[in-house]
Amino acid sequence: MSLMVRLTPLRREIAVRMLGEIAFSSDIGGALRLWRERFLTSKVDLARHLKLSPSVISDYESGRRRSPGVKVLKRFVLALMEIDEKRGERVLKDLAYLLVGSEPLRSAILDARNFTEAPSVFEFCKFIKARIFTCEDLWGDDVTGYVVLHSSKLLLETPAYDYVKLQSLIAGKAVVFADAPSSQPLMVSVKLMQAKPAVVVLHGLRSIDKTSRAIANSEQIPLATVRGFSTVDLIKALRSFKPGEQLFTSAK
């Protein structure tokens, strides 16, 4: 019997999403490494669980070994999930956030994570070199996690009723709007939600208009911008973030 049959519906959906992202990646080895790192698992631990040599894991990730087939990828994904389950499902609980709501909302949620130790708004923004424009008195507040949202997909494709489900995901977290087209429509959407984030970060914008600043001040939400990084690099940095780490700089 396949291990996939014994998975709960939610875990099966997570596994399918992981498999799809890896299998359709232009760099399968790189995708394997990113998922292993996301599950906070060393090559040695993963190899031990799969009963392989750590060098085999290294060869797959570096591309020195031919890309694995679907059966090997399934073993890889299930091994990461089983390791995380033994550790208390820390990563699996975060991944469950990516599967809330309708398909448009799911596609708009690019990444989500809860922090085990909450950094301050200032620490979070400093790590990604984000400039904060409002609510200086709240920069010391805790950030319990982050959510990265695809701005255009959220504004143009996500049904209004799904915003209710989104509220439970953003409360107390940093909301990062990736590739923000402008600040005002995004801040209006935040204003209409009852649950409030700890900070809103607009990715890709050089400046913020007066109305958006006024909304942020009225709602008591620190508002920041970050530029110079691609969405992919920004997500990579956020996945590795721990309070007290040095500033993130993009690869040149």
C-alpha positions in Angstrom: 0.0 0.0 0.0 1.3 3.5 -0.9 2.3 5.8 2.0 0.2 8.4 0.3 -3.0 6.4 1.1 -2.3 6.7 4.9 -2.0 10.5 4.8 -4.8 12.7 6.0 -6.5 14.8 3.3 -4.7 17.9 4.4 -1.3 16.3 4.4 -1.9 14.6 1.1 -2.7 18.0 -0.4 0.5 19.4 1.1 2.5 16.5 -0.3 0.9 16.9 -3.8 1.8 20.6 -3.7 5.4 19.9 -2.7 5.7 17.2 -5.4 4.4 19.5 -8.1 6.7 22.4 -7.1 9.7 20.1 -7.2 8.8 18.1 -10.3 8.0 21.1 -12.4 10.9 23.2 -11.3 13.6 24.1 -13.9 16.1 23.2 -11.2 14.9 20.1 -9.4 18.1 19.7 -7.3 17.7 23.3 -6.1 14.0 22.7 -5.3 14.9 19.6 -3.3 17.4 21.6 -1.3 15.0 24.5 -0.7 12.3 22.1 0.7 14.8 20.3 2.8 16.0 23.6 4.3 12.4 24.8 4.7 11.8 21.7 6.8 14.9 22.6 8.9 16.4 19.2 8.1 20.1 18.4 7.6 21.4 16.2 4.8 22.5 13.7 7.4 19.1 13.5 9.1 17.3 13.2 5.8 19.7 10.5 4.5 19.4 8.6 7.7 15.6 8.6 7.4 15.8 7.5 3.8 18.6 4.9 4.5 20.9 6.6 2.0 24.3 8.1 2.2 24.4 11.9 2.7 26.5 12.1 -0.4 23.5 10.9 -2.4 21.4 13.8 -1.1 24.2 16.2 -2.0 24.5 14.8 -5.5 20.8 15.1 -6.2 20.7 18.7 -4.9 23.8 19.8 -6.7 22.8 18.2 -10.0 25.8 15.8 -10.1 23.3 12.9 -10.0 20.6 12.5 -12.6 17.3 14.0 -11.4 15.3 11.5 -9.4 12.0 10.0 -10.7 8.6 10.4 -9.2 9.0 7.5 -6.8 12.2 8.9 -5.3 10.6 12.4 -5.0 7.6 10.9 -3.2 10.0 9.2 -0.7 11.8 12.6 -0.3 8.6 14.5 0.4 7.2 11.9 2.8 10.5 11.6 4.7 10.5 15.4 5.3 6.9 15.2 6.5 7.5 12.3 8.8 10.6 13.9 10.3 8.6 17.1 11.0 5.8 15.1 12.5 8.2 13.6 15.1 9.3 17.2 15.9 5.8 18.4 16.6 4.7 19.3 13.1 6.2 22.8 13.3 6.6 23.1 9.5 3.5 21.2 8.5 1.3 23.6 10.6 2.8 26.5 8.7 2.2 24.8 5.3 -1.4 24.2 6.2 -1.9 28.0 6.0 -1.1 27.8 2.3 -4.2 25.6 1.7 -7.0 27.8 3.1 -9.9 29.2 1.1 -10.6 28.9 -2.6 -8.0 28.2 -5.3 -7.6 32.0 -6.1 -6.8 32.7 -2.5 -4.4 29.7 -2.3 -2.5 30.9 -5.3 -2.3 34.4 -3.8 -0.6 33.1 -0.6 3.0 32.6 -1.7 4.4 31.7 1.7 3.4 31.7 5.4 5.2 30.9 8.7 4.8 31.2 12.4 7.8 32.3 14.5 8.7 30.2 17.6 10.3 33.3 19.0 8.7 36.6 18.0 10.9 39.4 16.7 9.8 43.0 17.0 8.5 45.0 14.1 11.8 46.8 13.9 13.9 43.6 13.9 11.8 42.1 11.2 12.0 45.1 8.9 15.7 45.6 9.6 16.4 42.1 8.5 15.0 42.6 5.0 16.1 46.2 4.9 12.5 47.5 4.8 11.9 51.2 5.5 9.1 51.9 8.0 7.1 55.1 7.5 4.4 55.1 10.2 3.6 54.3 13.8 7.1 54.5 15.4 5.6 53.8 18.8 4.6 50.3 17.6 8.0 49.3 16.2 8.7 47.3 19.4 5.5 45.2 19.1 5.9 41.4 18.5 5.6 39.9 15.0 4.2 36.3 15.5 4.9 35.3 11.9 4.6 36.4 8.3 2.4 36.0 5.2 3.6 36.8 1.7 0.7 37.6 -0.7 0.8 38.1 -4.4 -0.6 41.6 -4.6 -2.4 41.4 -8.0 -3.8 37.9 -7.5 -5.2 39.0 -4.1 -6.8 42.2 -5.5 -8.0 41.0 -8.9 -8.7 37.3 -8.5 -9.6 36.5 -4.9 -13.3 36.5 -4.0 -14.4 39.0 -1.4 -15.8 36.2 0.9 -12.3 34.7 1.1 -11.0 37.8 2.9 -12.7 36.5 6.0 -10.6 33.4 5.9 -7.5 35.5 5.3 -8.1 37.5 8.5 -7.3 34.5 10.7 -4.0 34.1 8.9 -2.7 37.7 9.1 -3.6 38.7 12.7 -0.4 39.7 14.6 1.8 38.8 11.6 3.8 40.7 9.1 1.9 40.9 5.8 4.2 41.3 2.8 2.5 42.3 -0.4 4.8 41.0 -3.2 5.2 43.1 -6.3 2.8 45.7 -5.0 1.4 47.8 -7.9 0.5 50.7 -5.6 -0.1 51.2 -1.9 -3.6 52.6 -1.7 -5.8 49.6 -2.8 -3.7 47.2 -0.6 -4.1 49.4 2.4 -7.8 49.8 1.8 -8.1 46.0 1.8 -6.2 45.8 5.1 -8.5 48.5 6.6 -11.6 46.5 5.7 -10.4 43.5 7.7 -11.2 43.2 11.4 -8.0 41.3 12.3 -5.0 43.5 11.9 -1.4 42.6 11.1 1.6 43.7 13.2 3.2 45.4 10.1 2.5 45.7 6.4 5.4 45.6 4.0 4.9 46.7 0.4 7.5 45.0 -1.9 8.8 46.9 -4.9 7.5 50.4 -4.2 9.7 53.4 -3.9 7.2 55.6 -2.0 3.8 55.5 -0.3 1.0 58.0 -1.0 -0.5 60.2 1.7 -3.8 58.3 1.8 -2.0 55.0 2.5 0.0 56.6 5.3 -3.2 58.1 6.7 -4.9 54.7 6.7 -1.9 53.1 8.4 -1.8 55.7 11.1 -5.5 55.6 11.6 -5.5 51.8 11.9 -2.3 51.8 14.0 -0.3 49.6 11.6 3.3 50.2 10.9 3.7 50.5 7.1 7.0 49.8 5.3 8.5 49.3 1.9 11.3 47.0 0.6 13.0 47.2 -2.7 16.0 45.6 -4.5 15.1 42.0 -4.1 13.1 39.7 -6.3 10.1 38.0 -4.7 11.9 34.7 -4.8 14.9 36.1 -2.9 12.7 37.8 -0.4 10.9 34.6 0.4 14.2 32.7 0.7 15.4 35.3 3.2 12.1 35.2 5.2 12.3 31.4 5.5 15.8 31.7 7.0 15.0 34.6 9.3 15.8 34.3 13.0 15.8 37.2 15.5 19.3 38.6 15.8 20.6 37.5 12.4 22.6 39.9 10.2 20.9 41.8 7.5 19.9 39.9 4.3 21.5 41.0 1.1 20.5 39.6 -2.3 22.9 37.6 -4.4 24.6 39.6 -7.1 
